[in-house]
Amino acid sequence: MENVKRILVVSRMTMFSRKAIRFGISVANKYGSELYVLHIAYDSNVFESWFPVSMKKSADELMRKAKKEIDDIIRSEREGGISIEEIMASGKPFKEVMRVVEEKGIDLIILPTHKEGRLEHYLFSRTNDEIIKEMPCSILLVKSDPEFT
């Protein structure tokens, strides 16, 4: 792993992303790598056409809460001297990850993985499967359990 110069952690701005971000920070520290965190937001227009407004509000609130917790982790690490570049994106997660991997010359992708709920599956489909099959670099999957993150 000594050739890992640039690490990308994919964050879906959910509670499952926290452990992957912490793992990315740890690996970047150990190997002196540059760390990027790609936040991929869901398309809220999906909710307007398929789900009741109350469900969209619930999803928005959960995402806001998770993003705040992630921001707290990143802020704390930055205060400790760690350089972390955050990238915000929306759209098809696979395409956004591929774009960042190519633009930044990423050597390692860290992905959160867990048993998805129906809502998350609908929003993000099977993104990890696509990424694993198509990425030109190494991938590290970080298993998360919501009760232990």
C-alpha positions in Angstrom: 0.0 0.0 0.0 3.0 2.3 0.0 2.0 3.6 -3.5 -1.4 4.9 -2.2 -0.9 8.6 -2.6 -4.6 9.7 -3.1 -7.5 8.2 -1.3 -11.2 8.8 -2.0 -13.9 8.1 0.6 -17.3 8.0 -0.9 -19.9 9.5 1.4 -23.6 9.2 0.8 -24.2 11.6 3.7 -25.8 8.8 5.7 -24.9 7.5 9.1 -23.2 4.6 7.4 -20.5 6.9 5.9 -19.0 7.9 9.3 -17.1 4.7 9.7 -15.7 4.8 6.2 -14.6 8.4 6.6 -12.8 7.6 9.9 -11.2 4.6 8.2 -10.0 6.9 5.3 -8.5 9.3 7.8 -6.6 6.5 9.5 -5.2 5.1 6.2 -4.3 8.5 4.9 -2.4 9.3 8.2 -0.6 6.0 8.1 0.6 6.3 4.5 0.9 10.1 4.3 -1.8 10.1 1.5 -4.0 13.0 0.3 -7.6 12.4 1.3 -10.7 13.4 -0.6 -14.2 12.9 0.6 -16.9 12.8 -2.1 -20.3 13.6 -0.7 -23.0 12.3 -3.1 -26.5 13.7 -2.4 -29.6 12.0 -3.6 -31.8 13.7 -6.2 -34.7 15.2 -4.2 -36.8 15.5 -7.3 -37.2 11.7 -7.1 -39.3 12.2 -3.9 -41.5 14.9 -5.5 -42.6 12.5 -8.2 -42.7 9.2 -6.4 -43.2 9.8 -2.7 -45.4 11.9 -0.4 -43.9 15.3 0.7 -43.6 14.0 4.3 -41.2 11.3 3.1 -39.0 13.8 1.3 -38.9 15.9 4.5 -37.9 12.9 6.5 -35.1 12.0 4.1 -33.9 15.6 4.0 -33.8 15.7 7.8 -31.9 12.4 8.1 -29.4 13.6 5.5 -28.9 16.9 7.3 -28.2 15.2 10.5 -25.7 12.7 9.0 -24.0 15.5 7.1 -23.6 17.5 10.3 -22.0 14.5 12.1 -19.7 14.0 9.1 -18.8 17.7 9.1 -17.9 17.4 12.9 -15.6 14.5 12.2 -13.8 16.3 9.3 -13.6 19.6 11.2 -12.0 17.8 14.2 -9.4 16.1 11.9 -8.6 19.4 10.1 -8.1 21.1 13.5 -5.6 18.3 14.2 -3.7 19.1 11.0 -5.1 16.6 8.5 -5.7 18.0 5.0 -9.1 16.8 3.7 -10.6 18.0 0.5 -14.4 17.7 0.3 -16.2 17.4 -3.0 -20.0 17.8 -3.3 -21.8 16.1 -6.1 -25.3 15.1 -7.1 -26.4 12.9 -9.9 -25.6 9.3 -10.8 -23.2 8.1 -8.0 -21.2 5.8 -10.3 -20.5 8.6 -12.8 -19.6 11.1 -10.1 -17.2 8.6 -8.5 -15.6 7.8 -11.9 -15.2 11.5 -12.6 -13.4 12.2 -9.4 -11.2 9.1 -9.7 -10.0 10.3 -13.1 -9.7 14.0 -12.2 -7.7 13.4 -9.0 -5.7 10.4 -10.0 -7.2 8.3 -7.1 -5.2 5.2 -6.0 -7.7 3.8 -3.5 -11.4 4.1 -3.0 -13.0 3.5 0.4 -16.7 2.6 0.2 -19.1 2.1 3.1 -21.1 -1.1 2.8 -24.0 -2.4 4.7 -27.4 -4.0 4.2 -29.3 -1.2 2.5 -32.9 -0.3 3.5 -35.4 0.0 0.7 -35.2 3.8 0.6 -31.5 3.9 0.3 -31.5 1.1 -2.3 -33.9 3.2 -4.4 -31.8 6.3 -4.1 -28.4 4.8 -4.7 -29.4 1.6 -6.5 -26.5 -0.9 -6.6 -23.7 1.7 -6.9 -21.1 -0.3 -5.0 -21.5 -3.2 -7.5 -21.0 -0.8 -10.5 -17.9 0.8 -8.9 -16.3 -2.6 -8.0 -16.7 -3.8 -11.6 -15.5 -0.7 -13.4 -12.9 1.2 -11.2 -9.3 1.4 -12.4 -7.9 1.4 -8.8 -8.1 -0.6 -5.6 -11.2 -0.5 -3.6 -11.6 -1.1 0.2 -15.1 -1.9 1.5 -15.8 -0.8 5.1 -18.6 -2.7 6.7 -20.8 -0.6 8.9 -23.5 -1.5 11.4 -25.6 1.6 12.3 -25.7 0.7 16.0 -21.9 0.5 16.1 -20.8 3.5 14.0 
